[in-house]
Amino acid sequence: MGGDCTEREEIPGEIAAYEVGPAGYSVLEGFSCGDGDTAWERYVNSRVEQYAAGWYENDTIVRVAVERPGDSVIGVVGFFPHGWEPDDPLLAELKGAGFIEALGVSKAYRGKAKNGHNLGDHVLSDALGAIRARRGPSWVLGHVQPGNQYGERLLGRNGFLKMSGPLWGRLPMP
């Protein structure tokens, strides 16, 4: 996992991550990755609100990372484990790849770390493990809103490469 941040404040609790099903939507209520000052904050906050309301598309899987004890939500990620449909014919061979549509770290946890790693790295690592468990080693794609330098750095330090516009891709990992 990338994201060495030894100078950041370490959270005291342990991180637990799990998939959120219909009975667990309430854990998503009130989540915010920021005040909505940027397009990417508005996008992630909007997607999480949609997840909390039970609106998913393409069999979206939603996972949360929480700090225990207390179950404070650290981050949320929504992904399609299989079924991404590229609009660009040049990307046709990636049809069906795992696709991370939204990933956000709670505003309250920004700038903090666990075991010397950014909390976003923990959230992303969990999502990649969940995708790998469903698909085996395969391409994983991610969408980064324009201007989201945090998202670009997160994906970049975790093996993703910028492909086309806001699309980033990671080669299959065992």
N, C-alpha and C positions, 0 to 999 in steps of 0.2 A: 504494500500500500504506500502511495506517495504522500507528500504533504508534511515534511518535517517542519514542525513549528514549536521547537523547544522553548522559545521565548514567550509563548502564549500561556494564558491561564489554563491550568488543567481542571477539568471538572472532577469533583470528588467521587461521584457515583459510578456505577457500572453501566455500560450500554447494552441494551437488549433491543433486538429488532424482530418484527413479526409482520405477517400479512394481515391486513385489515379486511374483514368481510362485513356483510350487512349488519351483523350484531355489534360491530365495533366502530361504526362511522362516527360516533360521538367523540372519539379521541381526536378527530380531525377538526372539530369545531373550534374556532378561535385561533387556529394556526395562522401565523403570519411570518413571512420571510423578510418583511420590511414594511415601510410605511406606504409603499406604492409610488414612491418618487420616480421610479424608473419603469420602463415598459416590461422588463423581465420580472420585477417584483410583482407588478400587476398581473402578469401572465401566470406565474406560479401560484399566487394567492387565489386567483380565479379558478385555476384547475383544482386546487385543494378544496375550495368551496364546492365545486361540482362533485368531487369525490365524496365529500361529506354528505351531500344531498343524494348520493347513490347513483349519480349520472356517470356512467363509464361508456367507453366505446372500444371496439376491437378487443374485447376481453381484457381490458386494462387490469393489471394487478397493482394494488396499492400496498406499500409497506411503510411502516413507521419505525423510527429509532427513538427509543425513550431512555431517559436516565433513571436508574433505579438506585435506591428506593425513591418512590414518589411518582414515577411514570410521567414525568414532564417530557413533552414531545421535543426532541432534538431536531428531527428532520423527517421529511416525507418524500417519497419517490413514487411516481406512477410510471409503469412501463407496459409495453405490449410484449409478452414473451415470444410471440411468433405472429407474423401476419403483417409486418410493415409492407406497405404498397408504395413503391417509388413512383413519383410523377415523371421523373426524368428517365427516358429510355436508356441512357448511358449507365444508369444504376440498376438496371433490371436484374442483374445477377445477385443483387442483395435482397431481392424479394423474399419476404418471410423472416428477415433478420429480427432479432430482439431490438426493441426501440424504446429508449428512455425519453418520455415526452415531457416530464417535469420532475425536477429535484430541487428541494429547497431546505435550507437550514433555518430554523427558527431565529428570529431577530435576537431573542434573549440568549442564544448560544453562539452567535457570531463572534469570531475571534478567539474561540476557546478550543481546547484540544483534549484528547485522551491518549495517553501513552505516547505523547510527542507528535501526534498526527491530527490534522484538521478534522473537525467533526464531519464535514462534507465528504472527506475520504472514507470515513466509516460508513456513512449512508450509501455512497456509491459502491463500496466494496460489498455490502450486503445485497444490493440490487444485482450486481454482477453475479454473485453466488447463486441468487434465486433464479436468474435467467439460465445460468449454466446447469442448475439442477433440473430445469425443465427441458432444456434443449441439448445439453452436452456442449462441447466446445463449438462455438459459432460466432459469426460476426455479431457485434452489438453496435447499434447506432445511437446517437444522441442528438438532440436539437438544442442549440444554444441561441437564445434571443440576441439579436444585434445589440452590442454595447455591454453585454454581460461578461466583463473581464473575469469575474469570479468563476463563472461556469466554464469559461475557456481554459483558465488555469487549472481548475479541478480536473476536467477531462484530459487536458494535455499531460499533467503529471501522472495520470493513471493509464497511459498507453493509448489514448485516442489521438487521432490525427484529423485535422480539418480537411473535409472532403470537398464540399460545394456549398457556398453560402453559409447558412446556419447549421449545416449537417456535419457531424463529426462521426468517425468510425473507429472501431477497435477490432483488430484482427482476432480470429479465434484463439482463445487461450485454453490450455488444458485444465 
